[in-house]
């Protein structure tokens, strides 16, 4: 169960938490502020956390990296194999891999594992909710500045 949480940009109490990556920093934002970054997860307060990555621990959560498509494509090209060949090696449909590389489909846990293994890349990253207080304030200020400029 998620406790009362305020949006880390505008301070609004939020029921639906948009875990958003803004300039490389993971923030918990309201829907409105989530547009300043890339949404990586949405958590509904009161509901069980919906984390679609298997190996999430109590305080550690893993999510797909932002530029997974690029990583997959680059790693595949480095190995000098076609999408067709890659698909064959991991026993998946070529069309699926193509969509994943275009960012149209988020790969499943199972697929992520297979891709990480064969391409030797890390496609998941740890989400760290615990910020150093000072750092957090600094980041907040920085983001507030950015938001102001944008408005
Ligand atoms: Zn907000």
Boltz pocket constraint, residues with backbone or C-beta under 6 A from the ligand:
constraints:
  - pocket:
      binder: B
      contacts: [[A, 7], [A, 8], [A, 9], [A, 10], [A, 11], [A, 12], [A, 29], [A, 30], [A, 31], [A, 32], [A, 33], [A, 34]]
      max_distance: 6.0
